[in-house]
Amino acid sequence: MMGPSGDMGYTWGHFEGHSKDANGNAITTSGRYITMWRREPDGKWKVVLDAGANEPAGAGDCCKLPGH
């Protein structure tokens, strides 16, 4: 999503990460994220905030917009 001035925006959604614990067992982590972006004077985009949270067990699809 982009702000009306065209110099701020954000991305958001779900993430899924895959790793292994100390015993080599597979671990899957999922959650939600939001990243805020700002357009710099040179036209490049810079991250100004990056946040996420793990999903509770059995969580549904939090990031669908109404009607989509």
mmCIF file of the N, C-alpha and C atoms, coordinates in Angstrom:
data_MODEL
# 
_entry.id   MODEL 
# 
loop_
_atom_site.group_PDB 
_atom_site.id 
_atom_site.type_symbol 
_atom_site.label_atom_id 
_atom_site.label_alt_id 
_atom_site.label_comp_id 
_atom_site.label_asym_id 
_atom_site.label_entity_id 
_atom_site.label_seq_id 
_atom_site.pdbx_PDB_ins_code 
_atom_site.Cartn_x 
_atom_site.Cartn_y 
_atom_site.Cartn_z 
_atom_site.occupancy 
_atom_site.B_iso_or_equiv 
_atom_site.pdbx_formal_charge 
_atom_site.auth_seq_id 
_atom_site.auth_comp_id 
_atom_site.auth_asym_id 
_atom_site.auth_atom_id 
_atom_site.pdbx_PDB_model_num 
ATOM 1   N N  . MET A 1 1  ? 0.849   -1.168  0.000  1.00 0.00 ? 1  MET A N  1 
ATOM 2   C CA . MET A 1 1  ? 0.000   0.000   0.000  1.00 0.00 ? 1  MET A CA 1 
ATOM 3   C C  . MET A 1 1  ? 0.897   1.234   0.000  1.00 0.00 ? 1  MET A C  1 
ATOM 4   N N  . MET A 1 2  ? 0.450   2.262   -0.673 1.00 0.00 ? 2  MET A N  1 
ATOM 5   C CA . MET A 1 2  ? 1.232   3.482   -0.815 1.00 0.00 ? 2  MET A CA 1 
ATOM 6   C C  . MET A 1 2  ? 0.435   4.664   -0.280 1.00 0.00 ? 2  MET A C  1 
ATOM 7   N N  . GLY A 1 3  ? 1.113   5.566   0.400  1.00 0.00 ? 3  GLY A N  1 
ATOM 8   C CA . GLY A 1 3  ? 0.481   6.789   0.865  1.00 0.00 ? 3  GLY A CA 1 
ATOM 9   C C  . GLY A 1 3  ? 0.198   7.716   -0.308 1.00 0.00 ? 3  GLY A C  1 
ATOM 10  N N  . PRO A 1 4  ? -0.699  8.692   -0.147 1.00 0.00 ? 4  PRO A N  1 
ATOM 11  C CA . PRO A 1 4  ? -1.078  9.582   -1.247 1.00 0.00 ? 4  PRO A CA 1 
ATOM 12  C C  . PRO A 1 4  ? 0.085   10.420  -1.776 1.00 0.00 ? 4  PRO A C  1 
ATOM 13  N N  . SER A 1 5  ? 1.103   10.687  -0.953 1.00 0.00 ? 5  SER A N  1 
ATOM 14  C CA . SER A 1 5  ? 2.227   11.501  -1.417 1.00 0.00 ? 5  SER A CA 1 
ATOM 15  C C  . SER A 1 5  ? 3.219   10.692  -2.250 1.00 0.00 ? 5  SER A C  1 
ATOM 16  N N  . GLY A 1 6  ? 3.128   9.355   -2.205 1.00 0.00 ? 6  GLY A N  1 
ATOM 17  C CA . GLY A 1 6  ? 4.027   8.504   -2.979 1.00 0.00 ? 6  GLY A CA 1 
ATOM 18  C C  . GLY A 1 6  ? 5.401   8.315   -2.369 1.00 0.00 ? 6  GLY A C  1 
ATOM 19  N N  . ASP A 1 7  ? 5.621   8.821   -1.142 1.00 0.00 ? 7  ASP A N  1 
ATOM 20  C CA . ASP A 1 7  ? 6.950   8.684   -0.547 1.00 0.00 ? 7  ASP A CA 1 
ATOM 21  C C  . ASP A 1 7  ? 6.963   7.796   0.703  1.00 0.00 ? 7  ASP A C  1 
ATOM 22  N N  . MET A 1 8  ? 5.812   7.238   1.082  1.00 0.00 ? 8  MET A N  1 
ATOM 23  C CA . MET A 1 8  ? 5.716   6.306   2.202  1.00 0.00 ? 8  MET A CA 1 
ATOM 24  C C  . MET A 1 8  ? 4.813   5.155   1.773  1.00 0.00 ? 8  MET A C  1 
ATOM 25  N N  . GLY A 1 9  ? 5.115   3.974   2.297  1.00 0.00 ? 9  GLY A N  1 
ATOM 26  C CA . GLY A 1 9  ? 4.274   2.830   1.984  1.00 0.00 ? 9  GLY A CA 1 
ATOM 27  C C  . GLY A 1 9  ? 4.530   1.712   2.970  1.00 0.00 ? 9  GLY A C  1 
ATOM 28  N N  . TYR A 1 10 ? 3.779   0.631   2.827  1.00 0.00 ? 10 TYR A N  1 
ATOM 29  C CA . TYR A 1 10 ? 3.995   -0.518  3.684  1.00 0.00 ? 10 TYR A CA 1 
ATOM 30  C C  . TYR A 1 10 ? 3.663   -1.806  2.949  1.00 0.00 ? 10 TYR A C  1 
ATOM 31  N N  . THR A 1 11 ? 4.294   -2.873  3.381  1.00 0.00 ? 11 THR A N  1 
ATOM 32  C CA . THR A 1 11 ? 3.974   -4.217  2.940  1.00 0.00 ? 11 THR A CA 1 
ATOM 33  C C  . THR A 1 11 ? 3.615   -5.004  4.188  1.00 0.00 ? 11 THR A C  1 
ATOM 34  N N  . TRP A 1 12 ? 2.716   -5.985  4.044  1.00 0.00 ? 12 TRP A N  1 
ATOM 35  C CA . TRP A 1 12 ? 2.318   -6.786  5.183  1.00 0.00 ? 12 TRP A CA 1 
ATOM 36  C C  . TRP A 1 12 ? 1.813   -8.132  4.718  1.00 0.00 ? 12 TRP A C  1 
ATOM 37  N N  . GLY A 1 13 ? 1.813   -9.092  5.610  1.00 0.00 ? 13 GLY A N  1 
ATOM 38  C CA . GLY A 1 13 ? 1.308   -10.412 5.263  1.00 0.00 ? 13 GLY A CA 1 
ATOM 39  C C  . GLY A 1 13 ? 1.792   -11.470 6.238  1.00 0.00 ? 13 GLY A C  1 
ATOM 40  N N  . HIS A 1 14 ? 1.815   -12.698 5.738  1.00 0.00 ? 14 HIS A N  1 
ATOM 41  C CA . HIS A 1 14 ? 2.258   -13.851 6.534  1.00 0.00 ? 14 HIS A CA 1 
ATOM 42  C C  . HIS A 1 14 ? 3.679   -14.240 6.151  1.00 0.00 ? 14 HIS A C  1 
ATOM 43  N N  . PHE A 1 15 ? 4.401   -14.828 7.101  1.00 0.00 ? 15 PHE A N  1 
ATOM 44  C CA . PHE A 1 15 ? 5.705   -15.411 6.793  1.00 0.00 ? 15 PHE A CA 1 
ATOM 45  C C  . PHE A 1 15 ? 5.739   -16.836 7.306  1.00 0.00 ? 15 PHE A C  1 
ATOM 46  N N  . GLU A 1 16 ? 6.644   -17.627 6.739  1.00 0.00 ? 16 GLU A N  1 
ATOM 47  C CA . GLU A 1 16 ? 6.902   -18.979 7.222  1.00 0.00 ? 16 GLU A CA 1 
ATOM 48  C C  . GLU A 1 16 ? 8.402   -19.196 7.188  1.00 0.00 ? 16 GLU A C  1 
ATOM 49  N N  . GLY A 1 17 ? 8.954   -19.638 8.297  1.00 0.00 ? 17 GLY A N  1 
ATOM 50  C CA . GLY A 1 17 ? 10.388  -19.897 8.396  1.00 0.00 ? 17 GLY A CA 1 
ATOM 51  C C  . GLY A 1 17 ? 10.640  -21.354 8.735  1.00 0.00 ? 17 GLY A C  1 
ATOM 52  N N  . HIS A 1 18 ? 11.732  -21.890 8.203  1.00 0.00 ? 18 HIS A N  1 
ATOM 53  C CA . HIS A 1 18 ? 12.094  -23.287 8.435  1.00 0.00 ? 18 HIS A CA 1 
ATOM 54  C C  . HIS A 1 18 ? 13.502  -23.338 9.003  1.00 0.00 ? 18 HIS A C  1 
ATOM 55  N N  . SER A 1 19 ? 13.665  -24.069 10.097 1.00 0.00 ? 19 SER A N  1 
ATOM 56  C CA . SER A 1 19 ? 14.974  -24.221 10.722 1.00 0.00 ? 19 SER A CA 1 
ATOM 57  C C  . SER A 1 19 ? 15.017  -25.564 11.444 1.00 0.00 ? 19 SER A C  1 
ATOM 58  N N  . LYS A 1 20 ? 16.087  -25.788 12.220 1.00 0.00 ? 20 LYS A N  1 
ATOM 59  C CA . LYS A 1 20 ? 16.229  -27.018 13.003 1.00 0.00 ? 20 LYS A CA 1 
ATOM 60  C C  . LYS A 1 20 ? 16.592  -26.657 14.426 1.00 0.00 ? 20 LYS A C  1 
ATOM 61  N N  . ASP A 1 21 ? 16.106  -27.463 15.372 1.00 0.00 ? 21 ASP A N  1 
ATOM 62  C CA . ASP A 1 21 ? 16.455  -27.229 16.769 1.00 0.00 ? 21 ASP A CA 1 
ATOM 63  C C  . ASP A 1 21 ? 17.824  -27.841 17.070 1.00 0.00 ? 21 ASP A C  1 
ATOM 64  N N  . ALA A 1 22 ? 18.255  -27.768 18.321 1.00 0.00 ? 22 ALA A N  1 
ATOM 65  C CA . ALA A 1 22 ? 19.585  -28.255 18.713 1.00 0.00 ? 22 ALA A CA 1 
ATOM 66  C C  . ALA A 1 22 ? 19.759  -29.746 18.442 1.00 0.00 ? 22 ALA A C  1 
ATOM 67  N N  . ASN A 1 23 ? 18.663  -30.504 18.362 1.00 0.00 ? 23 ASN A N  1 
ATOM 68  C CA . ASN A 1 23 ? 18.726  -31.943 18.100 1.00 0.00 ? 23 ASN A CA 1 
ATOM 69  C C  . ASN A 1 23 ? 18.561  -32.281 16.622 1.00 0.00 ? 23 ASN A C  1 
ATOM 70  N N  . GLY A 1 24 ? 18.455  -31.259 15.785 1.00 0.00 ? 24 GLY A N  1 
ATOM 71  C CA . GLY A 1 24 ? 18.315  -31.484 14.350 1.00 0.00 ? 24 GLY A CA 1 
ATOM 72  C C  . GLY A 1 24 ? 16.886  -31.708 13.883 1.00 0.00 ? 24 GLY A C  1 
ATOM 73  N N  . ASN A 1 25 ? 15.928  -31.543 14.766 1.00 0.00 ? 25 ASN A N  1 
ATOM 74  C CA . ASN A 1 25 ? 14.524  -31.696 14.396 1.00 0.00 ? 25 ASN A CA 1 
ATOM 75  C C  . ASN A 1 25 ? 14.030  -30.455 13.654 1.00 0.00 ? 25 ASN A C  1 
ATOM 76  N N  . ALA A 1 26 ? 13.248  -30.700 12.621 1.00 0.00 ? 26 ALA A N  1 
ATOM 77  C CA . ALA A 1 26 ? 12.715  -29.593 11.816 1.00 0.00 ? 26 ALA A CA 1 
ATOM 78  C C  . ALA A 1 26 ? 11.731  -28.761 12.634 1.00 0.00 ? 26 ALA A C  1 
ATOM 79  N N  . ILE A 1 27 ? 11.833  -27.439 12.478 1.00 0.00 ? 27 ILE A N  1 
ATOM 80  C CA . ILE A 1 27 ? 10.932  -26.493 13.134 1.00 0.00 ? 27 ILE A CA 1 
ATOM 81  C C  . ILE A 1 27 ? 10.372  -25.569 12.054 1.00 0.00 ? 27 ILE A C  1 
ATOM 82  N N  . THR A 1 28 ? 9.067   -25.385 12.067 1.00 0.00 ? 28 THR A N  1 
ATOM 83  C CA . THR A 1 28 ? 8.420   -24.418 11.181 1.00 0.00 ? 28 THR A CA 1 
ATOM 84  C C  . THR A 1 28 ? 7.804   -23.333 12.043 1.00 0.00 ? 28 THR A C  1 
ATOM 85  N N  . THR A 1 29 ? 8.121   -22.095 11.729 1.00 0.00 ? 29 THR A N  1 
ATOM 86  C CA . THR A 1 29 ? 7.588   -20.942 12.437 1.00 0.00 ? 29 THR A CA 1 
ATOM 87  C C  . THR A 1 29 ? 6.787   -20.116 11.439 1.00 0.00 ? 29 THR A C  1 
ATOM 88  N N  . SER A 1 30 ? 5.613   -19.671 11.843 1.00 0.00 ? 30 SER A N  1 
ATOM 89  C CA . SER A 1 30 ? 4.832   -18.803 10.962 1.00 0.00 ? 30 SER A CA 1 
ATOM 90  C C  . SER A 1 30 ? 4.315   -17.628 11.772 1.00 0.00 ? 30 SER A C  1 
ATOM 91  N N  . GLY A 1 31 ? 3.983   -16.576 11.066 1.00 0.00 ? 31 GLY A N  1 
ATOM 92  C CA . GLY A 1 31 ? 3.497   -15.385 11.748 1.00 0.00 ? 31 GLY A CA 1 
ATOM 93  C C  . GLY A 1 31 ? 3.080   -14.318 10.776 1.00 0.00 ? 31 GLY A C  1 
ATOM 94  N N  . ARG A 1 32 ? 2.992   -13.116 11.287 1.00 0.00 ? 32 ARG A N  1 
ATOM 95  C CA . ARG A 1 32 ? 2.569   -11.945 10.513 1.00 0.00 ? 32 ARG A CA 1 
ATOM 96  C C  . ARG A 1 32 ? 3.677   -10.898 10.555 1.00 0.00 ? 32 ARG A C  1 
ATOM 97  N N  . TYR A 1 33 ? 3.745   -10.082 9.526  1.00 0.00 ? 33 TYR A N  1 
ATOM 98  C CA . TYR A 1 33 ? 4.760   -9.020  9.491  1.00 0.00 ? 33 TYR A CA 1 
ATOM 99  C C  . TYR A 1 33 ? 4.181   -7.745  8.904  1.00 0.00 ? 33 TYR A C  1 
ATOM 100 N N  . ILE A 1 34 ? 4.832   -6.636  9.214  1.00 0.00 ? 34 ILE A N  1 
ATOM 101 C CA . ILE A 1 34 ? 4.561   -5.363  8.555  1.00 0.00 ? 34 ILE A CA 1 
ATOM 102 C C  . ILE A 1 34 ? 5.902   -4.661  8.386  1.00 0.00 ? 34 ILE A C  1 
ATOM 103 N N  . THR A 1 35 ? 6.127   -4.093  7.225  1.00 0.00 ? 35 THR A N  1 
ATOM 104 C CA . THR A 1 35 ? 7.339   -3.335  6.933  1.00 0.00 ? 35 THR A CA 1 
ATOM 105 C C  . THR A 1 35 ? 6.922   -1.966  6.408  1.00 0.00 ? 35 THR A C  1 
ATOM 106 N N  . MET A 1 36 ? 7.427   -0.917  7.034  1.00 0.00 ? 36 MET A N  1 
ATOM 107 C CA . MET A 1 36 ? 7.150   0.453   6.595  1.00 0.00 ? 36 MET A CA 1 
ATOM 108 C C  . MET A 1 36 ? 8.346   0.930   5.760  1.00 0.00 ? 36 MET A C  1 
ATOM 109 N N  . TRP A 1 37 ? 8.073   1.587   4.645  1.00 0.00 ? 37 TRP A N  1 
ATOM 110 C CA . TRP A 1 37 ? 9.092   2.042   3.711  1.00 0.00 ? 37 TRP A CA 1 
ATOM 111 C C  . TRP A 1 37 ? 8.985   3.554   3.515  1.00 0.00 ? 37 TRP A C  1 
ATOM 112 N N  . ARG A 1 38 ? 10.141  4.192   3.268  1.00 0.00 ? 38 ARG A N  1 
ATOM 113 C CA . ARG A 1 38 ? 10.180  5.625   2.954  1.00 0.00 ? 38 ARG A CA 1 
ATOM 114 C C  . ARG A 1 38 ? 11.073  5.812   1.725  1.00 0.00 ? 38 ARG A C  1 
ATOM 115 N N  . ARG A 1 39 ? 10.612  6.609   0.765  1.00 0.00 ? 39 ARG A N  1 
ATOM 116 C CA . ARG A 1 39 ? 11.421  6.913   -0.417 1.00 0.00 ? 39 ARG A CA 1 
ATOM 117 C C  . ARG A 1 39 ? 12.418  8.004   -0.054 1.00 0.00 ? 39 ARG A C  1 
ATOM 118 N N  . GLU A 1 40 ? 13.690  7.741   -0.274 1.00 0.00 ? 40 GLU A N  1 
ATOM 119 C CA . GLU A 1 40 ? 14.764  8.686   0.014  1.00 0.00 ? 40 GLU A CA 1 
ATOM 120 C C  . GLU A 1 40 ? 14.860  9.724   -1.111 1.00 0.00 ? 40 GLU A C  1 
ATOM 121 N N  . PRO A 1 41 ? 15.557  10.841  -0.884 1.00 0.00 ? 41 PRO A N  1 
ATOM 122 C CA . PRO A 1 41 ? 15.696  11.870  -1.930 1.00 0.00 ? 41 PRO A CA 1 
ATOM 123 C C  . PRO A 1 41 ? 16.303  11.340  -3.242 1.00 0.00 ? 41 PRO A C  1 
ATOM 124 N N  . ASP A 1 42 ? 17.138  10.286  -3.146 1.00 0.00 ? 42 ASP A N  1 
ATOM 125 C CA . ASP A 1 42 ? 17.738  9.731   -4.366 1.00 0.00 ? 42 ASP A CA 1 
ATOM 126 C C  . ASP A 1 42 ? 16.806  8.744   -5.075 1.00 0.00 ? 42 ASP A C  1 
ATOM 127 N N  . GLY A 1 43 ? 15.581  8.544   -4.542 1.00 0.00 ? 43 GLY A N  1 
ATOM 128 C CA . GLY A 1 43 ? 14.595  7.666   -5.174 1.00 0.00 ? 43 GLY A CA 1 
ATOM 129 C C  . GLY A 1 43 ? 14.608  6.241   -4.663 1.00 0.00 ? 43 GLY A C  1 
ATOM 130 N N  . LYS A 1 44 ? 15.600  5.859   -3.882 1.00 0.00 ? 44 LYS A N  1 
ATOM 131 C CA . LYS A 1 44 ? 15.656  4.500   -3.340 1.00 0.00 ? 44 LYS A CA 1 
ATOM 132 C C  . LYS A 1 44 ? 14.729  4.390   -2.140 1.00 0.00 ? 44 LYS A C  1 
ATOM 133 N N  . TRP A 1 45 ? 14.246  3.175   -1.897 1.00 0.00 ? 45 TRP A N  1 
ATOM 134 C CA . TRP A 1 45 ? 13.370  2.917   -0.764 1.00 0.00 ? 45 TRP A CA 1 
ATOM 135 C C  . TRP A 1 45 ? 14.177  2.420   0.423  1.00 0.00 ? 45 TRP A C  1 
ATOM 136 N N  . LYS A 1 46 ? 13.838  2.906   1.619  1.00 0.00 ? 46 LYS A N  1 
ATOM 137 C CA . LYS A 1 46 ? 14.523  2.524   2.847  1.00 0.00 ? 46 LYS A CA 1 
ATOM 138 C C  . LYS A 1 46 ? 13.491  1.992   3.843  1.00 0.00 ? 46 LYS A C  1 
ATOM 139 N N  . VAL A 1 47 ? 13.848  0.891   4.524  1.00 0.00 ? 47 VAL A N  1 
ATOM 140 C CA . VAL A 1 47 ? 12.987  0.351   5.569  1.00 0.00 ? 47 VAL A CA 1 
ATOM 141 C C  . VAL A 1 47 ? 13.106  1.236   6.806  1.00 0.00 ? 47 VAL A C  1 
ATOM 142 N N  . VAL A 1 48 ? 11.963  1.699   7.325  1.00 0.00 ? 48 VAL A N  1 
ATOM 143 C CA . VAL A 1 48 ? 11.977  2.512   8.535  1.00 0.00 ? 48 VAL A CA 1 
ATOM 144 C C  . VAL A 1 48 ? 11.397  1.757   9.729  1.00 0.00 ? 48 VAL A C  1 
ATOM 145 N N  . LEU A 1 49 ? 10.670  0.664   9.480  1.00 0.00 ? 49 LEU A N  1 
ATOM 146 C CA . LEU A 1 49 ? 10.147  -0.186  10.546 1.00 0.00 ? 49 LEU A CA 1 
ATOM 147 C C  . LEU A 1 49 ? 9.924   -1.570  9.972  1.00 0.00 ? 49 LEU A C  1 
ATOM 148 N N  . ASP A 1 50 ? 10.378  -2.589  10.672 1.00 0.00 ? 50 ASP A N  1 
ATOM 149 C CA . ASP A 1 50 ? 10.135  -3.967  10.267 1.00 0.00 ? 50 ASP A CA 1 
ATOM 150 C C  . ASP A 1 50 ? 9.734   -4.725  11.521 1.00 0.00 ? 50 ASP A C  1 
ATOM 151 N N  . ALA A 1 51 ? 8.514   -5.229  11.572 1.00 0.00 ? 51 ALA A N  1 
ATOM 152 C CA . ALA A 1 51 ? 8.016   -5.897  12.775 1.00 0.00 ? 51 ALA A CA 1 
ATOM 153 C C  . ALA A 1 51 ? 7.283   -7.168  12.397 1.00 0.00 ? 51 ALA A C  1 
ATOM 154 N N  . GLY A 1 52 ? 7.330   -8.124  13.294 1.00 0.00 ? 52 GLY A N  1 
ATOM 155 C CA . GLY A 1 52 ? 6.628   -9.375  13.074 1.00 0.00 ? 52 GLY A CA 1 
ATOM 156 C C  . GLY A 1 52 ? 6.251   -10.015 14.394 1.00 0.00 ? 52 GLY A C  1 
ATOM 157 N N  . ALA A 1 53 ? 5.324   -10.962 14.315 1.00 0.00 ? 53 ALA A N  1 
ATOM 158 C CA . ALA A 1 53 ? 4.890   -11.699 15.495 1.00 0.00 ? 53 ALA A CA 1 
ATOM 159 C C  . ALA A 1 53 ? 4.543   -13.116 15.070 1.00 0.00 ? 53 ALA A C  1 
ATOM 160 N N  . ASN A 1 54 ? 4.940   -14.085 15.885 1.00 0.00 ? 54 ASN A N  1 
ATOM 161 C CA . ASN A 1 54 ? 4.595   -15.470 15.603 1.00 0.00 ? 54 ASN A CA 1 
ATOM 162 C C  . ASN A 1 54 ? 3.098   -15.664 15.748 1.00 0.00 ? 54 ASN A C  1 
ATOM 163 N N  . GLU A 1 55 ? 2.553   -16.544 14.935 1.00 0.00 ? 55 GLU A N  1 
ATOM 164 C CA . GLU A 1 55 ? 1.133   -16.860 15.003 1.00 0.00 ? 55 GLU A CA 1 
ATOM 165 C C  . GLU A 1 55 ? 0.863   -17.799 16.163 1.00 0.00 ? 55 GLU A C  1 
ATOM 166 N N  . PRO A 1 56 ? -0.222  -17.608 16.851 1.00 0.00 ? 56 PRO A N  1 
ATOM 167 C CA . PRO A 1 56 ? -0.609  -18.608 17.851 1.00 0.00 ? 56 PRO A CA 1 
ATOM 168 C C  . PRO A 1 56 ? -1.045  -19.892 17.149 1.00 0.00 ? 56 PRO A C  1 
ATOM 169 N N  . ALA A 1 57 ? -0.948  -20.993 17.817 1.00 0.00 ? 57 ALA A N  1 
ATOM 170 C CA . ALA A 1 57 ? -1.352  -22.278 17.220 1.00 0.00 ? 57 ALA A CA 1 
ATOM 171 C C  . ALA A 1 57 ? -2.802  -22.196 16.748 1.00 0.00 ? 57 ALA A C  1 
ATOM 172 N N  . GLY A 1 58 ? -3.028  -22.659 15.526 1.00 0.00 ? 58 GLY A N  1 
ATOM 173 C CA . GLY A 1 58 ? -4.374  -22.690 14.985 1.00 0.00 ? 58 GLY A CA 1 
ATOM 174 C C  . GLY A 1 58 ? -4.911  -21.354 14.506 1.00 0.00 ? 58 GLY A C  1 
ATOM 175 N N  . ALA A 1 59 ? -4.064  -20.351 14.357 1.00 0.00 ? 59 ALA A N  1 
ATOM 176 C CA . ALA A 1 59 ? -4.533  -19.033 13.914 1.00 0.00 ? 59 ALA A CA 1 
ATOM 177 C C  . ALA A 1 59 ? -5.005  -19.097 12.468 1.00 0.00 ? 59 ALA A C  1 
ATOM 178 N N  . GLY A 1 60 ? -5.990  -18.312 12.145 1.00 0.00 ? 60 GLY A N  1 
ATOM 179 C CA . GLY A 1 60 ? -6.513  -18.270 10.783 1.00 0.00 ? 60 GLY A CA 1 
ATOM 180 C C  . GLY A 1 60 ? -5.799  -17.242 9.927  1.00 0.00 ? 60 GLY A C  1 
ATOM 181 N N  . ASP A 1 61 ? -6.350  -16.940 8.806  1.00 0.00 ? 61 ASP A N  1 
ATOM 182 C CA . ASP A 1 61 ? -5.749  -15.998 7.867  1.00 0.00 ? 61 ASP A CA 1 
ATOM 183 C C  . ASP A 1 61 ? -6.067  -14.571 8.302  1.00 0.00 ? 61 ASP A C  1 
ATOM 184 N N  . CYS A 1 62 ? -5.126  -13.924 8.967  1.00 0.00 ? 62 CYS A N  1 
ATOM 185 C CA . CYS A 1 62 ? -5.358  -12.599 9.545  1.00 0.00 ? 62 CYS A CA 1 
ATOM 186 C C  . CYS A 1 62 ? -5.276  -11.487 8.527  1.00 0.00 ? 62 CYS A C  1 
ATOM 187 N N  . CYS A 1 63 ? -4.648  -11.716 7.406  1.00 0.00 ? 63 CYS A N  1 
ATOM 188 C CA . CYS A 1 63 ? -4.251  -10.596 6.556  1.00 0.00 ? 63 CYS A CA 1 
ATOM 189 C C  . CYS A 1 63 ? -5.085  -10.461 5.284  1.00 0.00 ? 63 CYS A C  1 
ATOM 190 N N  . LYS A 1 64 ? -6.259  -11.011 5.233  1.00 0.00 ? 64 LYS A N  1 
ATOM 191 C CA . LYS A 1 64 ? -7.111  -10.822 4.074  1.00 0.00 ? 64 LYS A CA 1 
ATOM 192 C C  . LYS A 1 64 ? -7.906  -9.538  4.247  1.00 0.00 ? 64 LYS A C  1 
ATOM 193 N N  . LEU A 1 65 ? -7.943  -8.753  3.185  1.00 0.00 ? 65 LEU A N  1 
ATOM 194 C CA . LEU A 1 65 ? -8.768  -7.544  3.197  1.00 0.00 ? 65 LEU A CA 1 
ATOM 195 C C  . LEU A 1 65 ? -10.215 -7.932  2.917  1.00 0.00 ? 65 LEU A C  1 
ATOM 196 N N  . PRO A 1 66 ? -11.164 -7.245  3.498  1.00 0.00 ? 66 PRO A N  1 
ATOM 197 C CA . PRO A 1 66 ? -12.566 -7.545  3.213  1.00 0.00 ? 66 PRO A CA 1 
ATOM 198 C C  . PRO A 1 66 ? -12.845 -7.491  1.711  1.00 0.00 ? 66 PRO A C  1 
ATOM 199 N N  . GLY A 1 67 ? -13.547 -8.494  1.216  1.00 0.00 ? 67 GLY A N  1 
ATOM 200 C CA . GLY A 1 67 ? -13.899 -8.530  -0.198 1.00 0.00 ? 67 GLY A CA 1 
ATOM 201 C C  . GLY A 1 67 ? -12.822 -9.055  -1.115 1.00 0.00 ? 67 GLY A C  1 
ATOM 202 N N  . HIS A 1 68 ? -11.678 -9.540  -0.575 1.00 0.00 ? 68 HIS A N  1 
ATOM 203 C CA . HIS A 1 68 ? -10.591 -10.060 -1.422 1.00 0.00 ? 68 HIS A CA 1 
ATOM 204 C C  . HIS A 1 68 ? -10.361 -11.521 -1.155 1.00 0.00 ? 68 HIS A C  1 
# 
